[in-house]
Amino acid sequence: MLAGSKDLLAIGAGLAAYVYVAGGLWEYARLSTSGLPAGAALPLVNNRQLVGFGVLVMVIAVVFAALAVFLATRLLPHDSKVPPLGIAIAVLLIFLGLAWLWSSLIPLHLSRAKVRLTNGTCVSGQYLARDQDGVHLVDGRTKRLVTFAAAAVQGVELGGPAVVSNGDVRPAPCPAPLSALPSR
């Protein structure tokens, strides 16, 4: 029995941390299996994205574990030595292994980006993040992160998704600035 609101708060904090870590592991697997330096790229990933992946992984894991317990209680003889909780833990571990494998089979997709620099040039690549350090693009050819300092970035234009292995960071034509567009 729960003693009170402090216990509920502790359970909530523990569950939130568990979900966040599960999302981080999922994203780490996606980044590393794409050949990217996951240790350098993971801190740049949006926290909301990590929580979203964590919730997805944990909901699916709980459903698999609950299904395993349900089937174990229905299919195993009542005098079986195998506890349903043991089966649930085994299924959960198998699921997490399959999730890691699945994340390695599905190519990582990032948005295409065009970065306008303050010197008037533009660069295109695949967008990973933007933070106080600048804009971080992924070079799919060299499997490296390319950072453009915040002071050197005038703006970022995002496009549709692209597979990481299909793009590199390269110079790109700059669209006309808004002030140069013809008036109607």
NORTA-V170372 format. One record per backbone hydrogen bond with DSSP energy under -0.5 kcal/mol. CO is the residue of the C=O (numbers start at 1). NH is the residue of the N-H. E is the energy in kcal/mol with one decimal. If there is no record, write none. Layout:
CO_NH_E / CO_NH_E
This chain:
4_8_-1.6 / 5_9_-2.5 / 6_10_-2.3 / 7_11_-2.6 / 8_12_-2.5 / 9_13_-2.5 / 10_14_-2.4 / 11_15_-2.6 / 12_16_-2.5 / 13_17_-2.3 / 14_18_-2.3 / 15_19_-2.5 / 16_20_-2.4 / 17_21_-2.6 / 18_22_-2.4 / 19_23_-2.3 / 20_24_-2.2 / 21_25_-2.6 / 22_26_-2.2 / 23_27_-2.5 / 24_28_-2.6 / 25_29_-2.3 / 26_30_-2.1 / 27_31_-2.7 / 28_32_-2.8 / 29_33_-2.3 / 30_34_-0.8 / 31_36_-2.0 / 32_35_-1.4 / 36_38_-1.7 / 37_40_-0.9 / 37_41_-2.3 / 38_42_-2.8 / 39_43_-0.5 / 41_44_-1.4 / 41_45_-0.6 / 42_45_-1.4 / 46_50_-1.6 / 47_51_-2.4 / 48_52_-2.3 / 49_53_-2.5 / 50_54_-2.4 / 51_55_-2.8 / 52_56_-2.2 / 53_57_-2.8 / 54_58_-2.7 / 55_59_-2.8 / 56_60_-2.1 / 57_61_-2.3 / 58_62_-2.7 / 59_63_-2.3 / 60_64_-2.4 / 61_65_-2.6 / 62_66_-2.9 / 63_67_-2.4 / 64_68_-2.2 / 65_69_-2.4 / 66_70_-2.6 / 67_71_-2.8 / 68_72_-2.5 / 69_73_-2.5 / 70_74_-1.4 / 71_75_-3.1 / 72_76_-1.8 / 77_80_-1.8 / 81_83_-0.7 / 83_86_-0.5 / 83_87_-1.7 / 84_88_-2.5 / 85_89_-2.4 / 86_90_-2.2 / 87_91_-2.8 / 88_92_-2.5 / 89_93_-2.4 / 90_94_-2.3 / 91_95_-2.8 / 92_96_-2.5 / 93_97_-2.1 / 94_98_-2.5 / 95_99_-2.8 / 96_100_-2.1 / 97_101_-2.2 / 98_102_-3.0 / 99_103_-2.5 / 100_104_-1.2 / 101_105_-1.2 / 102_105_-0.6 / 102_106_-1.7 / 105_107_-0.6 / 108_164_-2.8 / 110_162_-2.4 / 111_127_-3.2 / 112_159_-3.4 / 113_125_-2.0 / 114_116_-0.6 / 114_157_-2.6 / 115_117_-0.6 / 115_123_-2.0 / 116_154_-3.3 / 116_155_-1.7 / 117_120_-1.9 / 121_117_-3.0 / 122_172_-2.1 / 123_115_-3.5 / 124_170_-2.2 / 125_113_-3.0 / 125_127_-0.6 / 126_138_-2.7 / 127_111_-0.5 / 129_136_-3.2 / 131_134_-0.8 / 133_150_-1.7 / 134_131_-2.5 / 135_137_-0.6 / 135_148_-2.7 / 136_128_-2.7 / 136_129_-1.4 / 137_146_-3.1 / 138_126_-1.2 / 138_140_-0.8 / 139_143_-1.8 / 139_144_-1.1 / 144_139_-2.9 / 146_137_-3.2 / 147_149_-0.6 / 148_135_-2.2 / 149_152_-1.4 / 149_153_-0.6 / 150_153_-1.0 / 152_118_-2.4 / 152_154_-0.5 / 155_116_-2.7 / 157_114_-2.5 / 160_112_-2.6 / 162_110_-2.5 / 163_166_-1.8 / 164_167_-1.4 / 167_140_-2.3 / 167_141_-0.6 / 168_170_-0.6 / 170_124_-3.1 / 172_122_-0.6 / 177_180_-1.9 / 177_181_-0.5 / 178_181_-1.1
